[in-house]
């Protein structure tokens, strides 16, 4: 009897392994407010894509500037939205723009915008070789400007302005008074974490929008 029972169980297991459920996959469109690039992802369901990340190369839309946008996908009732997590210039592009006979300056700044803790890395390239004193002044002025600038905007607005080159232009105008630059870029901008409610209370009284006081 035990042997017959064992054989019956083995037979049932074999039958189960033969019956395989085929999961039908299809393409789902992801809405990304920051880019006009059409994003189509292959999956079995929208739920499968929730919290996944996707990288978008914006080189073509930015006329050769190798900027990569990283998006985090959120599923809301079957509707997929890509929220920006970081924007990064490709290393190959950076090597190309930093030419011989120039100096470059980089910085890594932990900052706070209206809704997120963020990190921003400016890249400043001078037209010619300059002294360490000028490089230091450029770096310190850029840091001060960016810390004030970021407090007046939320993360989505900052991503949008980086993609549109608006933030870089305003920073270049500010630094031009110290030394004219061959290039003023944001090498990287990323979200670190959301701001807590207790911290949000402290940022309600934000400083005046500095873009209104920037010379054109």
Buried (B, 14 or more C-beta within 10 A) or exposed (E): EEEEEEEEEEEEEEEEEEEEEEEEEEEBEBEBEBBEBEBEBEBEBBEBBBEBEBEBEBBEEEEEBBBBBBBBBBBEEEEBBBBBBBBBBBEEBBEEBBEEEBBBBBBEBEBBBBBBBBBBBBBBBBBEEBEEEBBEBBBEBBBEBBBBBBBBBBBBBBBBBBBEBBBBBBBBBBBEEBBEBBBBBBBBBBBEEEBEEEEEEEBEEEEEEBEEEBEE
